[in-house]
Amino acid sequence: MYKHDNRIVVTLDAGGTNLVFGAMQSCEFIIDPVTIPSRADNLDLCMQSIVNGFRTVIDLLPEPPKAISFAFPGPADYKNGIVGGFLPNFPSFRNGVALGPFLEEKFGLPVFINNDGDLFAFGEAMAGALPEINRRVAEMGSERQYRNLLGYTFGTGFGIGEVIDGRLNLGNNSCVETFCIPAGHDQTNMVEDFVAIRAITREYRRLSGSTDEKLTPKDICEIAEGTREGDKEAALESFRLFGEAAGDAMATAVTLTDSLLVVGGGLTGASKYFMPALLAKLRSTVKTINGEQVGRVQMSVFDLDNEEEFKKFAEGEARQIEVYGSDRTVTYDPMKRTGIMISRLGASKAISIGAYTYALAQLDAAVPAEPEL
């Protein structure tokens, strides 16, 4: 939708160590990133870093930007641009900071702040997974098109974003989340403790007996590959448990939203080790009180990164049926289906595209329609 839009939006990737500033036009970065230390433990220094970063980027642009739009860790009142609460990476923001209004006054531009999971999903819906799936489905001759998408990020946490009917669902409180639901196999603990970087490393140490605190998921992936010394079976089981916990939470979410699924984040490089268990959970069954088996997800679930499965997903079970009392026929496809794929954009770019397209969509929505003559 905005791949050929010439308007420029300034973006920010906000981390507790560094702030990385950029600018997008037509869903692509148009300058090299500008990186400035966050100084997140001191509010005055952090706010000055944010101002300096945006000012540096704006001075590099060929024309003034139309907006500032970026993701910032929550909790937050994103609609009003206020960040505050328990932010481990930004301790100086815990008492509440009106970041959006501050930047609007400084730069005289509209400012849009959102959660990174929301912007990831929106970026994938606008210029990533969703248009790619719809294009490929149409090329295979199907009339079906999809408008609902759940985006998940696998990294330091278990992030989610929800696009329904082509619109980003921000909820009533900017609080669409699944990280805090109970883990399927351990109802006393939240699922994020089993679907994050810390889960992979913790489970590997538990299963292998390793005391190496420096092991990363990349190291454990290499152990699973057999290219690094270690307990291969423990490594494989760590990823399997991760996939099972993720699939359990995602099954609940996709059942409630009837959406396609896209996954991004640093851990997707190990997808071949966690995806089988994740898919198995999405395809699992539950019992009725009478002992009948019912699908946990009420749709057939396809791996959209598998060519054969994508073909079945696109084809469905379409057939022609007669319209009662006439000679006309219509296409009927009784197969309910959904699918999951790994992000092609990558989480960082998808979030930036989400920030870019969200800002332009908001600007366009604010422009009154031309009166009809």
C-alpha positions in Angstrom: 0.0 0.0 0.0 2.8 2.4 0.8 5.6 0.8 -1.2 5.6 3.7 -3.7 4.8 6.5 -1.2 7.4 9.3 -1.3 6.7 10.6 2.1 9.5 10.2 4.7 9.1 9.0 8.2 11.8 9.1 10.9 12.2 5.9 12.9 13.9 4.6 16.1 14.9 1.2 17.3 15.0 1.8 21.1 17.3 -0.5 23.1 18.6 -0.2 26.6 22.2 0.1 25.4 21.8 1.9 22.1 19.3 4.0 20.2 19.4 3.3 16.5 17.7 6.0 14.3 16.7 5.8 10.7 14.4 7.2 8.0 12.1 5.3 5.6 10.6 6.2 2.3 8.5 3.8 0.2 9.1 1.1 2.9 12.9 1.2 2.5 15.6 2.9 4.6 17.1 5.9 2.8 20.0 6.7 5.1 22.6 4.7 7.1 21.5 4.2 10.7 22.6 6.7 13.3 23.5 5.0 16.6 23.7 6.8 19.9 24.2 5.4 23.5 20.8 5.2 25.3 22.0 6.4 28.7 18.8 4.8 29.9 19.5 5.1 33.6 19.5 8.9 33.5 16.3 10.5 32.2 17.9 13.9 31.3 20.8 12.2 29.4 18.4 9.7 27.7 16.0 12.4 26.5 18.9 14.4 25.2 20.2 11.3 23.3 16.8 10.8 21.7 16.6 14.5 20.6 20.1 14.4 19.3 19.5 11.2 17.3 16.3 12.5 15.7 17.9 15.9 14.9 20.9 14.2 13.3 18.7 12.1 11.1 16.4 15.0 10.1 19.5 17.1 9.1 20.6 14.2 6.7 17.3 14.1 4.9 16.7 15.5 1.4 13.3 17.0 2.6 11.5 17.4 5.9 9.8 14.2 7.2 6.1 13.9 7.7 6.2 12.2 11.1 8.3 10.4 13.7 7.2 6.8 14.4 8.8 4.1 16.4 8.5 1.2 18.9 9.3 1.7 22.6 9.2 -0.9 25.4 6.1 -0.9 27.5 4.1 -0.8 29.6 2.9 2.4 28.1 -0.2 4.5 27.1 0.9 4.3 23.5 -2.1 6.2 22.2 -1.1 9.3 24.2 2.6 8.7 23.8 3.3 8.2 27.5 5.8 5.6 28.6 6.1 4.4 32.2 6.1 1.4 34.6 8.4 -1.5 35.1 10.9 -1.1 32.2 14.1 -3.1 32.9 16.0 -1.5 30.0 14.8 2.0 30.7 14.8 2.4 34.5 14.6 6.2 34.3 11.2 6.0 32.6 9.4 4.1 35.4 7.6 7.1 36.9 6.0 7.9 33.5 7.4 10.1 30.7 5.2 11.9 28.1 7.7 11.1 25.4 5.3 11.6 22.4 4.1 15.1 23.5 7.7 16.1 24.3 9.0 15.1 20.8 6.0 16.8 19.1 6.9 20.0 20.8 10.6 19.7 20.0 10.2 18.9 16.3 6.8 20.1 15.3 5.9 16.8 13.9 3.2 14.1 14.6 4.7 11.4 16.8 3.5 7.8 16.9 4.7 5.3 19.5 3.7 1.7 19.6 4.7 -1.7 21.0 7.3 -3.6 18.9 5.1 -6.7 18.6 2.3 -4.6 17.2 4.5 -2.9 14.7 6.1 -6.2 13.7 2.7 -7.6 12.9 1.6 -4.4 11.0 4.8 -4.4 9.0 4.3 -8.0 8.0 0.6 -7.3 7.1 1.5 -4.3 5.0 4.6 -5.4 3.2 5.7 -8.8 4.3 4.0 -12.1 5.0 0.4 -11.2 4.3 0.8 -9.7 0.8 3.2 -12.4 -0.1 0.8 -15.2 0.9 -2.1 -13.4 -0.9 0.0 -12.9 -4.1 1.1 -16.6 -4.2 -2.4 -17.9 -3.5 -3.8 -15.8 -6.3 -1.1 -16.9 -8.7 -2.1 -20.5 -7.9 -5.7 -19.7 -9.1 -7.4 -19.4 -5.7 -10.0 -16.7 -5.2 -9.4 -16.6 -1.4 -7.5 -13.7 0.2 -6.6 -13.2 3.8 -6.8 -10.1 6.0 -6.1 -11.3 9.6 -2.5 -11.9 10.8 -0.9 -12.6 14.1 2.8 -11.6 14.4 5.0 -13.2 17.0 8.5 -12.3 18.0 10.8 -14.9 19.5 13.7 -13.3 21.4 14.2 -11.8 24.9 10.5 -12.1 25.3 7.4 -13.5 23.6 5.9 -10.6 21.7 2.6 -10.5 19.8 0.8 -8.1 17.4 -2.7 -8.5 15.9 -4.0 -7.3 12.6 -7.7 -7.8 12.0 -9.4 -7.1 8.7 -6.3 -5.2 7.6 -6.2 -2.9 10.7 -3.9 -3.0 13.7 -5.8 -4.0 16.8 -4.4 -2.0 19.7 -7.2 -3.0 22.1 -8.7 -0.7 24.7 -5.5 -0.3 26.7 -2.6 -0.9 24.2 -2.4 -4.3 25.9 -2.9 -7.1 23.4 -0.6 -9.8 24.9 -0.1 -13.5 25.4 3.2 -13.5 27.3 1.4 -13.7 30.6 -1.0 -16.6 30.0 -0.2 -19.8 31.9 2.2 -22.2 30.2 0.3 -25.2 28.9 2.4 -27.8 30.8 2.9 -25.6 33.9 -0.2 -23.6 34.8 1.5 -21.9 37.7 4.1 -20.0 35.5 3.6 -17.7 32.5 4.3 -18.9 29.1 7.1 -16.3 28.3 9.3 -18.1 30.8 9.3 -21.0 28.3 9.3 -19.0 25.1 12.3 -16.8 25.3 16.1 -16.8 25.0 16.3 -17.6 28.7 14.2 -20.7 28.3 16.5 -22.2 25.8 19.6 -21.7 27.9 17.9 -22.6 31.2 16.5 -25.9 29.8 19.7 -26.9 28.2 21.6 -26.4 31.5 18.9 -28.4 33.3 18.9 -31.2 30.9 22.6 -31.5 30.3 23.9 -30.6 33.7 26.0 -27.8 32.2 27.1 -25.0 34.5 28.2 -22.7 31.7 26.3 -19.5 32.2 27.7 -18.0 29.0 26.0 -20.4 26.6 23.7 -18.6 24.1 20.9 -20.0 22.0 23.3 -19.8 19.0 25.7 -22.0 20.9 23.0 -24.5 21.8 21.8 -24.5 18.2 25.4 -25.4 17.1 25.4 -28.2 19.7 22.1 -29.4 18.1 23.8 -29.2 14.7 26.7 -31.2 15.9 29.2 -28.5 15.0 29.9 -27.6 18.7 30.8 -29.8 21.5 28.0 -30.5 24.0 25.0 -32.6 24.8 23.2 -32.8 21.5 20.1 -34.5 22.9 19.7 -31.9 25.5 20.0 -29.2 22.9 17.4 -30.7 20.7 15.0 -31.2 23.7 15.5 -27.6 24.7 14.2 -26.4 21.4 11.4 -28.9 21.3 10.1 -27.7 24.7 10.3 -24.1 23.4 8.3 -25.0 20.4 5.7 -26.9 22.4 5.1 -24.0 24.8 4.9 -21.5 21.9 2.5 -23.6 19.9 0.2 -24.0 22.9 -0.1 -20.3 23.4 -0.4 -19.6 19.7 -3.2 -22.2 19.4 -5.3 -20.2 21.8 -4.7 -16.9 20.0 -5.3 -18.2 16.5 -8.5 -19.9 17.6 -9.8 -16.6 19.0 -8.8 -14.5 15.9 -9.0 -16.9 12.9 -5.7 -15.5 11.7 -2.6 -16.5 9.7 0.7 -16.6 11.7 4.1 -15.1 11.1 7.1 -15.5 13.4 10.2 -13.3 13.6 13.1 -12.6 15.9 16.6 -13.9 16.6 15.5 -17.4 17.6 13.9 -18.1 14.2 17.4 -19.2 12.9 16.7 -22.4 14.9 13.2 -22.9 13.5 13.9 -26.4 12.2 14.5 -27.5 15.7 11.4 -25.9 17.3 8.9 -25.7 14.5 7.9 -29.5 14.4 6.8 -29.3 18.1 5.1 -26.0 17.5 3.1 -27.3 14.6 2.3 -30.5 16.5 0.7 -28.4 19.2 -1.3 -26.3 16.7 -2.5 -29.6 15.2 -3.2 -31.3 18.5 -6.6 -32.4 19.7 -8.6 -32.1 22.9 -11.4 -34.4 24.2 -15.0 -33.7 24.8 -16.5 -35.0 28.0 -17.8 -38.0 26.0 -14.3 -38.8 24.8 -14.5 -37.5 21.2 -11.5 -35.9 19.7 -11.8 -32.2 18.7 -9.1 -30.1 17.0 -7.3 -27.7 19.3 -7.4 -25.2 16.4 -10.6 -25.5 14.4 -8.8 -25.1 11.1 -6.3 -27.2 9.2 -2.8 -25.8 10.0 -0.2 -25.6 7.2 3.5 -24.9 7.3 3.6 -22.1 4.7 7.4 -22.5 4.3 6.9 -25.9 2.9 6.1 -25.8 -0.8 3.9 -28.9 -0.8 1.9 -27.7 2.2 1.6 -24.2 0.7 0.1 -25.7 -2.5 -2.5 -27.7 -0.4 -3.2 -24.5 1.6 -3.8 -22.5 -1.6 -5.9 -25.2 -3.3 -8.1 -26.1 -0.4 -11.1 -28.2 -1.4 -12.8 -25.8 -3.8 -15.6 -27.1 -5.9 -18.6 -25.9 -7.9 -22.1 -26.3 -6.4 -25.4 -25.5 -8.0 -27.5 -22.6 -6.8 -30.8 -24.1 -5.8 -33.5 -23.5 -8.4 -31.2 -22.1 -11.1 -28.6 -23.2 -13.6 -25.9 -21.0 -12.0 -23.0 -22.5 -10.0 -20.8 -20.9 -7.3 -17.5 -21.9 -5.8 -17.7 -23.6 -2.4 -14.6 -24.4 -0.4 -15.5 -26.1 2.9 -11.9 -26.3 4.2 -11.2 -24.0 7.1 -7.5 -23.4 7.1 -4.7 -21.3 8.5 -0.9 -21.3 8.2 2.4 -20.2 9.7 5.5 -18.9 8.2 8.9 -17.4 9.2 9.3 -13.8 8.5 11.2 -13.0 5.3 11.7 -9.3 6.3 13.2 -10.1 9.7 11.9 -8.6 12.9 13.9 -5.3 12.8 12.9 -4.3 9.3 9.3 -5.4 9.8 9.0 -3.3 12.9 10.4 -0.3 11.0 8.0 -0.8 8.1 5.2 -1.2 10.6 6.2 2.2 12.2 6.4 3.8 8.7 3.1 2.5 7.4 1.3 3.1 10.7 2.3 6.7 10.7 1.2 7.3 7.1 -2.1 5.4 7.7 -2.8 7.7 10.7 -1.9 10.8 8.7 -4.2 9.7 5.9 -7.0 8.9 8.2 -6.8 12.4 9.7 -7.3 14.1 6.3 -11.0 14.9 5.7 -12.4 13.2 2.6 -13.2 15.5 -0.3 -17.0 16.3 -0.4 -18.9 14.7 -3.2 -20.3 17.0 -5.9 
